[in-house]
Every structure is written in C-alpha cells, then in structure tokens.
Amino acid sequence: MRSEAEMMKLILDYARANEDVRAVMMNGSRANPNAPKDLFQDYDIVFFVKDVAPYRRNQAVVDYFGEILILQTPEDMGDPPPASDGRYGYLMQFMDGTRIDLGFDPVEIASRRAHGDSQTIVLLDKDNLIGEVPPASDRDYLPKRPNAKAFDDCCNEFWWVTPYVAKGLWRDEMTCAHGMLDEYVRTQLMKMLFWYVGVKTDFQRAPGKMGKYLKHFLDAELWALLEATYAGASPEQTWQALYAMGDLFRRLAHQVADAQGFVYNEKEDANVSAFIRKIHQLPKDAVTI
C-alpha cells in the first residue's frame, strides 16, 4: 500500500504537470483533524480545471494513479442520475488498497467550493483563485441544536412508525418488518443519538457519517443497548431489537429533553409500547385485538 506521502506527491505532480489544473483541494476525513487516522481513509481530491471536457472518460487519468480494483464514474451513471453540475469524477479503488475520489471541477467555482466546506485543505493554488481558507475542521458537520418542534416531531415519528414493525412481524412479513425497523424507526433513533452527543459535548463534537464515532460518546450500557437494536433474522430477535430501540430512544430523549428544556411525550410512548406488546402476544389466528 502506498504511503500518504507517496499519494500526495502523485496527486500534486499530476496537478503541476497539467497546465489546465489551476488549483487542488482536499476534503473529507483526511482534512478533518478530529477524524481517527487509519489505512482505509480515502483521498478526497478536487482538481479545478479550465476545461472539464478533456478529463471526461479519460483512461489516461485512471492509468496515471495506479492499478484499478474497481472504478466508478458517477456522471456516467443513470441510477442515481448525475447532478449535471459541470463536474466529472473518478472514484478509484486501487489494487494496493488505496482509494482516491477525484473530481474535475470548473475553475470558476474553485473559491465557492473551497469556502463551502469546513473540511477543506488547499493543496495548490497556481493563481490565488481561492484566497485564505480557515483551518480545516468538522464545524460544518457538528450536530445542530434542535428546537422544541424538531424534538417533538422526532419523538412522534419514532412512536408512529414503531407499530409498523410489530404488524409486519405479526403478519410474518420479515422484509417489511426489517425495512421499517432499519429505515424509518432507526432514522429517528439516529437523529436522537446525534442530539444526545450534542448535549453531551455542547454541540462541539461530531458523531461522524452515519454515526461511525458514536461508540466514543456512549457509556457501556448505552452502547450495549444500541448493539441490541441490530436484529437477527428470526421474528423473536426482531421483536427484542424493536424493544431495545424503544428503550434506548426513551433514555436518550429524556436526557435531551432535560438538557434543552423540552417536554417528552410520555403518553405517546406508553400507549405505543403497550400496543406493540399486545401485538407481540396476539395469536396468529386473531380476528380482533
């Protein structure tokens, strides 16, 4: 695997050797001073060029950076449809384990792009297009302090979608039950987890993309409860994961509410919790609840 020094030299040598490349920036985790460093971190690089056209579907670009394991060019894909914003990107996973997400962007947007993401390090600026950029940080990715309505909406949505999982389990519709659990219910749980991290750190630390740093912010008991929300395939395992989600959500919501001066809706919680337990015990041939 190539070292960071080797990769940075490769990137900058390309930029210096190509007249069209007028500036280079790096963002993502390698530009985040609070992100743990490891061998799997991508190199998120943007080359700002006079004309993007010569860099579209250009195999020479790919060949320059190394032996490809798998390549993706998002602007050539139909699902999801490309943004059509004038850029062109190569997502390159190499055989040696390194990865570069490389974008070619119009030079006209260099300053806006660089100043629009707090996780930005300017690596090269041939024409002083970008100007002074604040030291890179994760300030744009910190959890946002909720207001009372956002908190209430999150709680209401969590308890509203919870019975969908229970009904799917009673009907023996595994894919539906898991879909509801892992998409709709978990979305609200993750939102509350992010707010919990916020109130514990005065909204000055980020739990990371998809909560990848959450383990650093939860005590052993809360972390064990979060682990318990990830269900196996069996119906009973899924029931227990659903109960664990409710238990964890309740604990987090109480702490967020106390810290922010909100009121947690105990009645919705109690009503739905009792309702899903009734469904859990309902015979499969029941015609009424």
C-alpha positions as CSV (number, residue, x, y, z in Angstrom):
1,M,0.0,0.0,0.0
2,R,1.3,3.4,-0.9
3,S,2.0,5.8,1.9
4,E,0.3,9.2,2.4
5,A,3.5,11.0,1.3
6,E,3.6,8.9,-1.9
7,M,0.0,9.6,-2.7
8,M,0.2,13.3,-2.1
9,K,3.3,13.5,-4.3
10,L,1.4,11.6,-7.0
11,I,-1.6,14.0,-6.8
12,L,0.5,17.2,-6.8
13,D,2.8,16.0,-9.5
14,Y,-0.2,15.4,-11.8
15,A,-1.6,18.9,-11.0
16,R,1.8,20.6,-11.6
17,A,2.4,18.8,-14.8
18,N,-1.0,19.7,-16.3
19,E,-1.4,23.3,-17.3
20,D,-5.2,23.1,-17.2
21,V,-5.2,22.2,-13.5
22,R,-5.1,25.6,-11.7
23,A,-5.9,24.6,-8.1
24,V,-6.2,21.5,-5.9
25,M,-8.1,20.9,-2.7
26,M,-8.6,18.0,-0.4
27,N,-11.6,17.5,1.8
28,G,-13.2,14.5,3.6
29,S,-11.8,12.7,6.6
30,R,-8.2,13.4,5.7
31,A,-8.9,17.1,6.1
32,N,-10.7,16.6,9.4
33,P,-8.3,17.0,12.3
34,N,-10.7,15.2,14.7
35,A,-11.1,12.1,12.4
36,P,-9.1,9.0,13.5
37,K,-6.4,8.2,11.1
38,D,-6.2,4.8,9.5
39,L,-5.1,3.0,6.4
40,F,-8.6,2.9,4.8
41,Q,-9.1,6.7,4.6
42,D,-9.9,7.9,1.1
43,Y,-8.1,10.8,-0.6
44,D,-11.0,13.2,-1.5
45,I,-9.4,15.4,-4.1
46,V,-10.7,18.1,-6.4
47,F,-8.8,19.4,-9.4
48,F,-10.1,22.8,-10.6
49,V,-9.5,23.0,-14.4
50,K,-10.0,25.5,-17.2
51,D,-12.0,22.9,-19.2
52,V,-13.5,19.8,-17.8
53,A,-14.2,18.2,-21.2
54,P,-10.8,16.7,-21.8
55,Y,-11.0,14.9,-18.4
56,R,-14.3,13.1,-19.1
57,R,-13.9,9.3,-19.7
58,N,-10.2,9.8,-20.0
59,Q,-8.5,6.4,-19.3
60,A,-5.1,8.1,-19.0
61,V,-6.3,9.8,-15.8
62,V,-7.1,6.4,-14.3
63,D,-3.9,4.8,-15.5
64,Y,-1.8,7.5,-14.0
65,F,-2.9,6.9,-10.5
66,G,-2.5,3.1,-10.3
67,E,-3.9,-0.4,-11.0
68,I,-7.6,-0.3,-10.6
69,L,-9.6,-2.9,-8.5
70,I,-12.9,-1.2,-9.3
71,L,-13.8,2.2,-10.8
72,Q,-17.0,4.3,-10.7
73,T,-17.7,7.4,-12.7
74,P,-20.9,8.9,-11.2
75,E,-21.6,11.3,-14.0
76,D,-21.9,8.4,-16.4
77,M,-24.5,6.5,-14.3
78,G,-28.2,6.5,-14.6
79,D,-29.2,5.5,-11.0
80,P,-28.8,7.7,-9.2
81,P,-29.0,10.3,-12.0
82,P,-25.9,12.6,-12.2
83,A,-26.1,16.1,-10.8
84,S,-25.2,17.7,-14.2
85,D,-23.3,20.5,-12.4
86,G,-20.4,20.6,-14.8
87,R,-18.0,18.4,-12.9
88,Y,-16.7,15.0,-13.7
89,G,-15.5,12.4,-11.1
90,Y,-13.5,9.3,-10.9
91,L,-14.0,7.1,-7.8
92,M,-10.9,4.8,-7.9
93,Q,-10.3,1.9,-5.6
94,F,-6.8,0.5,-6.3
95,M,-5.4,-3.0,-6.1
96,D,-2.9,-1.9,-3.4
97,G,-5.8,-0.8,-1.0
98,T,-5.6,3.0,-1.5
99,R,-8.6,4.9,-2.9
100,I,-8.9,8.3,-4.5
101,D,-12.3,10.1,-5.1
102,L,-11.1,12.5,-7.7
103,G,-13.2,15.3,-9.1
104,F,-12.5,17.7,-12.0
105,D,-14.5,20.9,-11.4
106,P,-14.7,24.1,-13.4
107,V,-12.1,26.6,-12.2
108,E,-14.8,29.3,-11.9
109,I,-16.3,27.6,-8.8
110,A,-13.0,27.0,-7.0
111,S,-13.4,29.7,-4.3
112,R,-17.1,28.8,-3.7
113,R,-16.3,25.1,-3.3
114,A,-13.3,25.6,-1.1
115,H,-15.1,28.0,1.2
116,G,-18.3,25.9,1.3
117,D,-16.9,23.0,3.2
118,S,-15.1,23.4,6.6
119,Q,-13.2,20.2,5.9
120,T,-11.0,21.7,3.2
121,I,-7.3,22.0,2.7
122,V,-6.0,23.9,-0.3
123,L,-3.0,21.8,-1.6
124,L,-2.2,24.0,-4.6
125,D,-3.5,27.3,-6.0
126,K,-1.5,28.5,-9.0
127,D,-3.4,31.7,-9.5
128,N,-4.5,32.6,-5.9
129,L,-8.1,31.8,-7.0
130,I,-9.2,30.6,-3.6
131,G,-7.7,33.0,-1.2
132,E,-7.4,32.5,2.5
133,V,-9.3,29.4,3.8
134,P,-9.8,28.9,7.6
135,P,-8.0,26.0,9.2
136,A,-9.8,22.7,8.3
137,S,-12.3,21.5,10.9
138,D,-15.5,19.5,11.2
139,R,-17.6,22.6,12.2
140,D,-20.0,22.1,9.3
141,Y,-20.7,18.5,10.4
142,L,-21.5,19.1,14.1
143,P,-25.0,18.1,15.3
144,K,-27.4,21.0,15.2
145,R,-29.2,22.0,18.3
146,P,-32.9,21.1,18.0
147,N,-35.8,23.3,18.8
148,A,-38.9,22.0,20.7
149,K,-40.8,21.3,17.4
150,A,-37.9,19.3,15.9
151,F,-37.7,17.3,19.1
152,D,-41.4,16.7,19.3
153,D,-41.6,15.7,15.6
154,C,-38.8,13.2,16.0
155,C,-40.4,11.6,19.0
156,N,-43.8,11.5,17.3
157,E,-42.4,9.9,14.2
158,F,-40.5,7.3,16.1
159,W,-43.5,6.1,18.0
160,W,-45.8,6.5,15.0
161,V,-43.7,4.1,12.8
162,T,-42.9,1.6,15.6
163,P,-46.2,-0.3,15.2
164,Y,-45.5,-0.9,11.5
165,V,-42.7,-3.2,12.6
166,A,-44.9,-5.0,15.1
167,K,-47.6,-5.5,12.4
168,G,-45.1,-6.8,9.9
169,L,-43.8,-9.3,12.5
170,W,-47.3,-10.5,13.3
171,R,-48.0,-11.0,9.6
172,D,-44.7,-12.9,9.2
173,E,-43.6,-10.3,6.7
174,M,-39.9,-10.3,7.5
175,T,-38.7,-8.0,4.8
176,C,-41.3,-5.4,5.6
177,A,-40.7,-5.5,9.3
178,H,-36.9,-5.2,8.9
179,G,-37.3,-2.4,6.3
180,M,-39.5,-0.4,8.7
181,L,-37.2,-1.1,11.6
182,D,-33.9,-0.3,9.9
183,E,-35.1,2.6,7.7
184,Y,-37.9,4.5,9.4
185,V,-37.6,3.7,13.1
186,R,-33.8,3.8,13.1
187,T,-33.7,7.1,11.2
188,Q,-35.4,8.8,14.2
189,L,-33.2,6.9,16.7
190,M,-30.1,8.1,15.0
191,K,-31.4,11.6,15.0
192,M,-31.9,11.4,18.8
193,L,-28.4,9.8,19.2
194,F,-26.9,12.8,17.4
195,W,-28.7,15.2,19.6
196,Y,-27.6,13.2,22.6
197,V,-24.0,13.6,21.5
198,G,-24.7,17.3,21.0
199,V,-26.0,17.9,24.5
200,K,-23.1,15.9,26.0
201,T,-20.5,17.9,24.1
202,D,-22.2,21.3,23.9
203,F,-22.7,20.6,20.2
204,Q,-18.9,20.8,19.7
205,R,-18.2,17.2,18.6
206,A,-19.4,15.3,15.6
207,P,-20.6,11.7,15.7
208,G,-19.4,11.2,12.2
209,K,-21.1,10.0,9.0
210,M,-23.8,7.5,9.8
211,G,-22.8,7.8,13.5
212,K,-19.5,6.0,12.9
213,Y,-17.9,7.6,16.0
214,L,-20.9,7.1,18.3
215,K,-19.0,4.5,20.4
216,H,-16.7,7.2,21.7
217,F,-19.7,9.1,23.1
218,L,-21.9,6.4,24.7
219,D,-21.2,4.7,28.0
220,A,-21.0,0.9,28.1
221,E,-24.7,0.4,28.9
222,L,-26.0,2.7,26.2
223,W,-23.6,1.1,23.6
224,A,-24.8,-2.4,24.6
225,L,-28.4,-1.2,24.1
226,L,-27.6,0.2,20.7
227,E,-25.9,-3.1,19.7
228,A,-29.1,-4.9,20.8
229,T,-31.1,-2.8,18.3
230,Y,-29.5,-4.7,15.4
231,A,-31.7,-7.7,14.8
232,G,-31.1,-11.2,13.6
233,A,-33.4,-12.8,11.0
234,S,-35.8,-14.6,13.4
235,P,-39.0,-12.9,14.4
236,E,-38.2,-13.1,18.1
237,Q,-34.8,-11.5,17.6
238,T,-36.5,-8.7,15.7
239,W,-39.1,-8.2,18.5
240,Q,-36.2,-7.8,21.0
241,A,-34.4,-5.4,18.7
242,L,-37.6,-3.3,18.5
243,Y,-38.0,-3.3,22.3
244,A,-34.3,-2.3,22.6
245,M,-34.9,0.6,20.2
246,G,-37.8,1.9,22.3
247,D,-35.8,1.6,25.5
248,L,-32.7,3.4,24.0
249,F,-34.8,6.1,22.4
250,R,-36.7,6.8,25.6
251,R,-33.4,7.1,27.6
252,L,-31.8,9.4,25.1
253,A,-34.9,11.5,24.6
254,H,-35.3,12.1,28.4
255,Q,-31.7,13.3,28.6
256,V,-32.1,15.6,25.5
257,A,-35.4,17.0,26.8
258,D,-33.9,17.7,30.3
259,A,-30.8,19.4,28.8
260,Q,-32.9,21.5,26.3
261,G,-35.9,22.3,28.5
262,F,-38.3,20.2,26.3
263,V,-41.2,18.0,27.5
264,Y,-41.1,14.4,26.4
265,N,-44.5,13.0,25.5
266,E,-44.8,10.1,28.0
267,K,-48.3,9.3,26.9
268,E,-47.4,8.5,23.3
269,D,-44.5,6.3,24.5
270,A,-46.6,4.4,27.0
271,N,-49.5,3.9,24.5
272,V,-47.4,2.6,21.7
273,S,-45.2,0.5,23.9
274,A,-48.3,-1.2,25.3
275,F,-49.8,-1.6,21.9
276,I,-46.8,-3.4,20.3
277,R,-46.5,-5.8,23.3
278,K,-50.2,-6.6,22.8
279,I,-49.5,-7.4,19.1
280,H,-46.5,-9.5,20.1
281,Q,-48.8,-11.7,22.2
282,L,-51.7,-11.8,19.7
283,P,-52.4,-15.3,18.3
284,K,-51.8,-15.7,14.6
285,D,-55.5,-16.5,14.0
286,A,-56.8,-13.5,15.9
287,V,-59.6,-11.5,14.2
288,T,-59.7,-8.7,16.7
289,I,-57.3,-7.1,19.2
